[in-house]
Amino acid sequence: MYPCLWFDGNARAAADFYCAIFSNSKIVNDSGLVVNFELNGEYFMGLNGGPNLNFTEAVSFVIPCKDQAFQAIADPTRRMIIKNLSQGPLNLAAIIPDFDISRQAIAKHIKVLNECGMVSITQKGREQICETN
């Protein structure tokens, strides 16, 4: 976990300033919107939030997720699939009507959930039965 500091378009200039003050510091990456930097071994993010958001005393933190399960449930469609399956096993055909996307797209979402161990798929004849693990 590391802090995210908001700036009005000058995150790089601020990061350069901080790096000049603290030893063992460097700019790690600059995408224009986000500047990642280290100060004496501690990681920070500078975000060019723009003038639309006023400064407050609030603090933002970034929690990087490298785990597949967190990445899988970051998608709202997958969260809805998990919610539907929490009521009990369903075949793939029963899941599709709840969504405004194609059968192939639902199958891909279920495959992602299966690969990270959140959903199991059992083949019964021509049906694929999906359930939460």
C-alpha positions in Angstrom: 0.0 0.0 0.0 1.3 3.4 -0.9 -0.1 7.0 -0.9 -1.5 8.7 -4.0 -0.9 12.5 -4.0 -3.3 14.6 -6.1 -2.0 17.5 -8.2 -3.4 20.0 -10.6 -1.3 19.1 -13.6 2.1 19.4 -11.9 2.7 15.9 -10.5 6.0 15.5 -12.4 7.3 18.8 -11.1 6.4 17.9 -7.6 8.0 14.4 -7.9 11.2 15.9 -9.3 11.2 18.4 -6.4 10.7 15.6 -3.8 13.4 13.4 -5.5 15.9 16.3 -5.3 15.3 16.6 -1.5 15.4 13.0 -0.5 18.5 10.8 -1.1 18.0 7.4 -2.7 15.0 8.7 -4.7 14.0 8.4 -8.3 11.1 8.7 -10.8 9.9 5.2 -11.6 7.4 6.0 -14.4 5.6 8.9 -15.9 2.5 8.4 -18.0 1.5 12.0 -18.0 -1.6 11.3 -15.9 0.3 9.3 -13.2 3.8 9.7 -11.9 5.3 6.9 -9.8 8.3 7.7 -7.7 10.4 6.4 -4.8 11.6 8.6 -1.9 14.4 6.9 0.1 12.9 3.5 -0.9 9.3 4.4 -0.2 6.9 4.2 -3.2 4.5 7.1 -4.0 2.0 7.9 -6.8 1.4 11.5 -8.1 -1.9 11.9 -9.9 -2.7 14.8 -12.1 -6.3 15.1 -10.9 -7.0 18.4 -12.6 -8.8 21.5 -11.4 -12.2 19.9 -11.2 -11.5 18.4 -7.8 -10.7 20.7 -4.9 -8.0 20.0 -2.4 -9.1 18.4 0.9 -7.5 16.8 3.9 -8.4 13.4 2.5 -5.7 10.9 1.8 -5.8 8.3 -0.9 -3.9 5.0 -0.9 -3.2 2.6 -3.7 -3.4 -1.1 -2.9 -1.8 -3.1 -5.8 -3.5 -6.4 -6.6 -1.4 -9.1 -8.2 -3.8 -11.9 -7.2 -5.9 -13.3 -10.0 -9.0 -13.4 -7.8 -8.9 -9.6 -7.1 -8.4 -8.9 -10.8 -11.3 -11.2 -11.7 -13.8 -9.6 -9.3 -12.8 -6.1 -10.4 -15.1 -6.6 -13.3 -18.8 -5.8 -12.5 -20.1 -8.6 -14.9 -18.1 -11.2 -13.0 -19.3 -9.9 -9.7 -22.9 -10.3 -10.9 -22.1 -13.9 -12.1 -20.7 -14.7 -8.7 -23.8 -13.2 -7.0 -26.1 -15.3 -9.3 -24.1 -18.5 -8.6 -24.2 -17.9 -4.9 -27.9 -19.0 -5.0 -26.7 -22.4 -6.3 -25.3 -24.1 -9.4 -26.6 -22.9 -12.8 -26.1 -24.1 -16.3 -24.5 -21.6 -18.7 -27.8 -21.1 -20.6 -29.5 -20.0 -17.3 -26.9 -17.4 -16.6 -27.0 -15.6 -20.0 -30.5 -14.0 -19.8 -29.4 -11.8 -16.8 -26.9 -10.0 -19.0 -27.0 -7.8 -22.1 -23.9 -9.4 -23.6 -23.3 -12.4 -25.9 -23.1 -16.1 -24.8 -19.4 -16.0 -25.8 -18.7 -13.0 -23.6 -20.4 -14.7 -20.6 -18.4 -17.9 -21.3 -15.2 -15.9 -21.3 -16.1 -14.3 -18.0 -16.9 -17.7 -16.5 -13.6 -19.0 -17.8 -11.7 -16.2 -16.0 -13.5 -17.0 -12.8 -12.8 -20.7 -13.3 -9.0 -20.1 -13.9 -8.7 -18.2 -10.6 -10.5 -20.9 -8.7 -13.7 -18.9 -7.9 -16.0 -21.0 -10.1 -16.0 -24.6 -11.1 -17.5 -25.9 -14.4 -18.8 -29.4 -14.7 -19.8 -30.8 -18.1 -23.1 -32.8 -17.9 -24.0 -34.0 -21.4 -24.3 -30.9 -23.5 -24.7 -28.6 -20.5 -22.0 -26.7 -18.6 -22.9 -26.5 -14.9 -21.3 -23.6 -13.1 -21.0 -23.1 -9.3 -19.0 -21.2 -6.9 -16.1 -22.8 -5.0 
